[in-house]
């Protein structure tokens, strides 16, 4: 009997069991090893919270796990009168509390979803159409975290209060991410948007739920090109975390189309970028070589309604424009005269144009 018909070595039962456990409870594996206290929590048992170990913990985590394990009390109700092609459509739109809905989808869509995108509350302190501020009161947090008893008496002289900013948010997002993972196919992936307020906590939490080995990348999303002009450091971006359910995923390249760009000319689609520097820190006082007039033609207009420009004043280019910052003071251009001449105006297709503004800037 040959080896291909009958294996000559025994099966590694322990490794197989650990692999199955990893698929069922990825959150109990820390640095490649089973955290048995986490396993107890995952199975609904009480855990010993006194032993020190690596991992993400917060006041209310045990309650969040119990909330995850609680059975849904809701039901899905079809609404044919508000649907389009109700009998034949392959699309599904569900309106309701997302935690309850995720629980209701566990049976029908378990291991069925190829890709999930979540845009959770950022915990910014602002409020939108749903609560986006999970900062519980200080007294509630001190009691919940065991730093005060029911009578309001401090149980420690060195109280910790900063965690209350994040604890409720973590308790909110934990069960939702956990249930979302159950819906993914083995080759499925999940994208989650977030900003600076919770990126550190979310990364650790997703490492716990999906496994650190299934982290794919942290993508930067430019949300504000100009940033906050008057801040010491301008915030211009947010983040998109990408995780897989397992190592079976396959990401294909997405071709970039021109449809998102608002303007079109003989070359193709394009968008406008401002040549003047609006930041009050820079201007004529410290960039004198970038302060000079540009002349705009009031009559020579392209197909997009933009006006032609020149560095030389003439009958055709008679409108003189100097750079002003957002405070109305003398600013500067981002390009020098030489660069404007060589890269912006010469050639068959000039890339610098003028546009009328609603204000005086």
N, C-alpha and C positions, 0 to 999 in steps of 0.2 A: 504494500500500500504506500503510495507516494505522499510527500509532505503536503502537496496542494490539496489532497483529499482529507488528510488527517493531520492537524497541527502536532508538531513534535514537542511543543512547549505548552505548559498549562496557562490558562487565562489568569491575568492579574486581577483577581476579584476586587481587591481593596481599591486599586486605582479606578476600576469601573464604578464602584460604589461612590467614591469621592467625586467622580465626574458627574454622576447622576445627581448627587447632592448639590453640586455647584450649579447645575442647570435649574434645579428647583429652588434653591436658596442662595443666590449669588451674594446676598447682603451679609451672610455669616462668614464669608472668607475675608480675612485681613492679612495682607502680605502673603497670600498663597496658603494660609493655614486656617483651619476652622476655629472660629471664636464661639465656644460652646455657650457662653452667656448670651450671645446674639442668637444662637440657635434656639435657646430656651424662649427668648422673646418671640421669635418667629413662629414657634409652636404654641404660643399663648401662655407660657409658663412665666413665673416670676424669675428675675435674674438678680444675681449678686452685683450691685452697683458699686461696691467698695473696692474691688480689685482694679488696679491701674492697668490700662492697656491702650494701645493705639486705636484711634477711631474718632468719629464725630459724635459728640453727645451734647444734648441741650435739655433744659428743663421742659418736660412734656413729651419727650421722645417715646416713653413707654405708652403714654396715652395715645399718641399718634399711631403706634403699632396696633393698639386695641381698636382704634377707630377704623383702621384698615381692615381688620379681621371681622368687624361687625357686619352683619347681613344687611343688605339694602332693604329699605322699606318702601321704595318707589316702584313704579311699573311704567313701561313704555306704552304710550297711547298714540296710535296712528291718527293723522289728521288729513284725510284724503282731500277735503275741500280746500286746503291750503297748499296742496302738492301739485307738481307738474308731472304728468304721465305716471300717475301713482302705480299703476299695474305693471308697467314695463321699465321704469327707471332703474338704473343700477347704482344710483347715488342715494346717500342717506344723510339727512340733516336732522340733528337731535338738539332740542332746546330744553335745558334743565340744569340742575346743579351738577357740575362736572364730576364730582366724586361719586354721586349716586349713579350717574350715567355710566361711568367707567365700571362700576360694580355690576351693573345690569348687562354690560357687554362681555363680561368674562366668559360666559358659556358659549355664546354664538360666535364670538370673534377671537377666542383664545388661539394664539399662535397663527393668526390669519392676516395681520396687517404688515405691509411692506415698509411703510415709512410713517412716522408720526412727527408733527411739528407742534410745539407748545410755546405759547407766548404768555407766561404767567405774570401776575403782578410783580413789579420790581421792588416793592417795599421802599418807595422813595419818600414817603411822608406826605405825598399828594394824594388826592382822591379823584378817581374817575367814575365811570358808571357803576363800577363795582369797588368795594373797599380795597385800597392799595396801600393800606398802612396797618401793619400787624404789630404795632408797638403797644404792648399791653402796659397797664399802669404799673408804677413802681411797686406799690404795696402788693398787688396781685402777683407780680413776678417774684418778690421776695418770699411770699408764702408758698408759691408753686415750686420754687427751687429749693425749699427747705431751709431758707435763711431766716424765716420768721415762723412762729407757730400760729395756731388758729386764733390766739388772743392778741396777736400782733407783737409778741415779745421776740426780740432778736435772739437767734440761737448761735450767732457768731459775731465777733467784734469787727471782722474784716469782710464786710458785705461786698458782693459782686453784683453790679447793676447793668453793665453794658449788654449782657446777654439777652435782656428783655427786648431789645431792638430786633433781634433775629429769631427768638424762640418760636413765637407764634407763626412766623413765616415758614420756618422749617417744618413745624407741625402741620401746616396747611399743605405744603408741596410734597412731603414725604409719601403719603398714601397714594397720591395721584400719579407720581412717577413710578411707584411700585406696580400699580395696576396697569399703567401704560406699558410697562415692560412685558407683562403677561400677554398682551395683545400682539406683540411683535412676532413675526416669523423668525425662524432661526437665522435667516440672512437679512433681517430687518434692521433699520437704523432709526434713531430719534434725534431731532434737533430741538434745542431749547434756547430761546432768547433770554438775555439777562444783561444788566449793566453792572457798574462798579459796586453797587450797594450789597449785592448778594453773590457775586461771581465766585468768591473764595469758598463760601459755604455750599453753593450749588455744586461746585466741582467735587468737593469732598463727599457730598451726599450722593451724587451720581456714581462716583467711584464705589461707594458702598452698595448701591442698588444694582448697578450694571456690571460692576467689577472693574478695577483700575485697568486691567488688561484689555478692556473693551473700549477704552477712551481712544477716539480717532484723532480729533483735533479741536482746537479752540479758534474759531474764525472771528476776525474783526469785521464789524459792520460799520461803515461810515454813516453816522446818523446826522451829523451837522458839520458841513464842510468848513464853515467859518469859525466854528467853536464859539465860546463865550468870550467876546473881545476883551472885557474888562477883568477877567480872572487872571491870576498869576500863571496858571496852566490851563489852556483852553481844552475843554472836553469835546472831542469830535466824534467819538465812536462808542459803540456797545459791543456785545459779544454774542456768539452763537456756538453753543457747545454741541458737539456731535459724538454720539456713542452708538455702538452696535450691540446687538443682543449676544452675538457670538463672533467667532472669527470667520464665519462663512459669508460675510457681507462682501459686496462688490460695488464699488463706486465708479461710475462712468463719467467721462468728461462731458461737461455741458457747454455747447457752443454758444458764444456770446453774440446775440443778434443786435441790430441797430434800432429795433422798434422802440426801445426805451428812451432814445435820445430825441429831444423835441424838435430839432431843426434839421433841414435837408438842403444840400447844395449840390454842385456838379460832382464833388468828390464822394459824398455820402452823408450820413447822419452825424450830427454834432450837438454839443451843448455849450453854453457860454460860461466862461470863467472871467472874473473881474481882474483887470490889469492894475487898478489902483490898490494900494495897501491901506486898509481902513483902520489898522491898529494904531491907536494914539501913541504907542511907544516908538513908532518909527515915523519919520517925516523929514521935512526940509532941514530941520535943525541938525540931524545926525546922518542923513542920506542926501546931501546936497546934489550929488551927481545924478540922483534919480528924480530930481524935481525940475521939470521943464514942461513947456506947453506941447500939446498935441492938437492938431488942427483938423476940424471935422467939416465935411462937405454937407451943406444943407440940401443939396439937390441930387447928388449921386447916391442912389439907393439900390441895394441888391434885391433879389427875389424874396428875401425874408423880411424886408423892411429895415435892414441895418444900413447905417451910413458909412461911406468910405472915409478913411483918415489919412493924414500925412504929417510928416515932421516939419514940413515947410509951408508957411502961410502963402496963400495965393488967392486969386479971384474965386476959384472953385472950392478951395479949402479955407474958409473965412472965419469959422467959429473956433475961438481959442478956448482950450480946456486945460485947466491945471488940476492936479490931484488934490482932493480934500478928504480928510478922514471922517469917521462917523460923528465926530464932535464939531465938524465944520472948519477945522484948522488946516493949515498947509500940511499935506502929507507927502507921499512920494509914489512913484510907479514901482512895480515889481521888476520891470525890465529896464535895462539901460537903453540909450539911444541906438547904440550899435546893434544890440540884439533885436530891437524893434525893427530896425532897418533891414537887417540880414534875415531874420526868421519870421517877422510879422508882416512885412510889406512887399518884399521882393518875391518873384516867382509868378507862375500863372494863377495861383489861387492864394491870395493874401488871407492870413488867418486872424488878423486884427481888424475889428470893426467897431463902430460906435452905436450905442442904443440910447434912445430917449428914456429918461428916468422920470418917475412921478414926482420925486422930491427934487431938491436943489443939489443933490450929491453928484 
